[in-house]
């Protein structure tokens, strides 16, 4: 199997006014469930991994080998990119070496000049290897892999300075957060999104924290240049809910219901169904493979 970099699929989404779902994987079940969902929906996909999740799964090379082998075993025909999510400077370089086809370098916690310098180096290295690159301006709210941000709005001028380096798609803070959105969340700032879209010359924009954003806001964001949407929490929630229901119903105590293949199946199936729903009803990428 030859995994693709994400540039072509994201550019097609941008031109076609839909978005690519970038779903975080956390183990083999997650990976199989997402691949099954996008195959059924005939949707391109980005499987993405945080540095913490990669460590949990045994390292970057283990992740690459697992995705490749599952892809072949399952007979997947839709385009699949393997992407590093919120990568550090060293992590991005390691993933390029390990065989990832796309990486994110998150330099948003640096001053803008250092962010530009490090982003430039990662972009040049990645492109020399045929790997697509995402960079970030303006922190995304919430906590991911121990990194917490209040979700400030990105500066359009700073976004332009990163976009001008040749980044393939840009993550920018527009009021979005990681994790579960609080009841008093103000919503996405579409005025700032429009300003960023104009400043960067209408390059593809990434929406982090895609779990829990209302459907109408997701669709409006896509009209303003968002072409990649990150999802992790939604899948974690449906997996936990389905697993809890299985155990609370006592099914783990019936026969060999404790077998992990049976115990994890309801949650795995729930992920597949959630992926199908999101690429179909929210992102518009179904039948775009």
RATAWO-V605654 format. One record per residue. N is the residue number from 1. NEAR is the number of other C-alpha atoms within 8 Angstrom. Layout:
n:N near:NEAR
n:N near:NEAR
This chain:
n:1 near:6
n:2 near:4
n:3 near:10
n:4 near:9
n:5 near:13
n:6 near:11
n:7 near:8
n:8 near:7
n:9 near:10
n:10 near:13
n:11 near:10
n:12 near:8
n:13 near:13
n:14 near:13
n:15 near:6
n:16 near:6
n:17 near:10
n:18 near:11
n:19 near:15
n:20 near:16
n:21 near:15
n:22 near:12
n:23 near:12
n:24 near:11
n:25 near:12
n:26 near:11
n:27 near:7
n:28 near:8
n:29 near:8
n:30 near:11
n:31 near:12
n:32 near:9
n:33 near:12
n:34 near:12
n:35 near:11
n:36 near:9
n:37 near:12
n:38 near:16
n:39 near:11
n:40 near:8
n:41 near:11
n:42 near:11
n:43 near:15
n:44 near:15
n:45 near:13
n:46 near:13
n:47 near:13
n:48 near:12
n:49 near:13
n:50 near:12
n:51 near:12
n:52 near:7
n:53 near:10
n:54 near:13
n:55 near:9
n:56 near:8
n:57 near:10
n:58 near:9
n:59 near:9
n:60 near:11
n:61 near:9
n:62 near:9
n:63 near:11
n:64 near:12
n:65 near:8
n:66 near:9
n:67 near:10
n:68 near:11
n:69 near:9
n:70 near:9
n:71 near:11
n:72 near:9
n:73 near:7
n:74 near:6
n:75 near:6
n:76 near:9
n:77 near:5
n:78 near:11
n:79 near:11
n:80 near:11
n:81 near:14
n:82 near:16
n:83 near:13
n:84 near:15
n:85 near:11
n:86 near:9
n:87 near:14
n:88 near:9
n:89 near:11
n:90 near:7
n:91 near:9
n:92 near:14
n:93 near:10
n:94 near:9
n:95 near:12
n:96 near:14
n:97 near:7
n:98 near:9
n:99 near:8
n:100 near:14
n:101 near:15
n:102 near:15
n:103 near:17
n:104 near:14
n:105 near:16
n:106 near:11
n:107 near:14
n:108 near:11
n:109 near:6
n:110 near:8
n:111 near:7
n:112 near:8
n:113 near:7
n:114 near:9
n:115 near:11
n:116 near:10
n:117 near:8
n:118 near:10
n:119 near:13
n:120 near:9
n:121 near:8
n:122 near:13
n:123 near:12
n:124 near:8
n:125 near:9
n:126 near:13
n:127 near:10
n:128 near:7
n:129 near:7
n:130 near:8
n:131 near:13
n:132 near:13
n:133 near:15
n:134 near:13
n:135 near:14
n:136 near:13
n:137 near:15
n:138 near:12
n:139 near:15
n:140 near:17
n:141 near:14
n:142 near:11
n:143 near:10
n:144 near:7
n:145 near:7
n:146 near:5
n:147 near:6
n:148 near:8
n:149 near:10
n:150 near:9
n:151 near:14
n:152 near:12
n:153 near:11
n:154 near:13
n:155 near:9
n:156 near:11
n:157 near:8
n:158 near:10
n:159 near:15
n:160 near:11
n:161 near:9
n:162 near:13
n:163 near:13
n:164 near:8
n:165 near:9
n:166 near:7
n:167 near:12
n:168 near:11
n:169 near:12
n:170 near:15
n:171 near:12
n:172 near:15
n:173 near:14
n:174 near:14
n:175 near:13
n:176 near:14
n:177 near:13
n:178 near:15
n:179 near:9
n:180 near:8
n:181 near:9
n:182 near:5
n:183 near:4
n:184 near:4
n:185 near:6
n:186 near:5
n:187 near:7
n:188 near:8
n:189 near:8
n:190 near:9
n:191 near:6
n:192 near:11
n:193 near:11
n:194 near:9
n:195 near:9
n:196 near:13
n:197 near:13
n:198 near:8
n:199 near:11
n:200 near:12
n:201 near:6
n:202 near:8
n:203 near:11
n:204 near:14
n:205 near:13
n:206 near:13
n:207 near:13
n:208 near:12
n:209 near:15
n:210 near:12
n:211 near:12
n:212 near:8
n:213 near:10
n:214 near:6
n:215 near:8
n:216 near:6
n:217 near:9
n:218 near:11
n:219 near:10
n:220 near:8
n:221 near:11
n:222 near:12
n:223 near:8
n:224 near:10
n:225 near:13
n:226 near:14
n:227 near:17
n:228 near:13
n:229 near:15
n:230 near:14
n:231 near:14
n:232 near:12
n:233 near:10
n:234 near:10
n:235 near:11
n:236 near:8
n:237 near:8
n:238 near:12
n:239 near:13
n:240 near:9
n:241 near:9
n:242 near:11
n:243 near:12
n:244 near:8
n:245 near:8
n:246 near:12
n:247 near:9
n:248 near:7
n:249 near:6
n:250 near:8
n:251 near:10
n:252 near:12
n:253 near:8
n:254 near:8
n:255 near:6
n:256 near:7
n:257 near:11
n:258 near:11
n:259 near:8
n:260 near:7
n:261 near:6
n:262 near:9
n:263 near:12
n:264 near:10
n:265 near:8
n:266 near:12
n:267 near:13
n:268 near:12
n:269 near:9
n:270 near:11
n:271 near:14
n:272 near:13
n:273 near:9
n:274 near:11
n:275 near:12
n:276 near:12
n:277 near:9
n:278 near:10
n:279 near:16
n:280 near:11
n:281 near:8
n:282 near:10
n:283 near:14
n:284 near:9
n:285 near:15
n:286 near:12
n:287 near:7
n:288 near:7
n:289 near:9
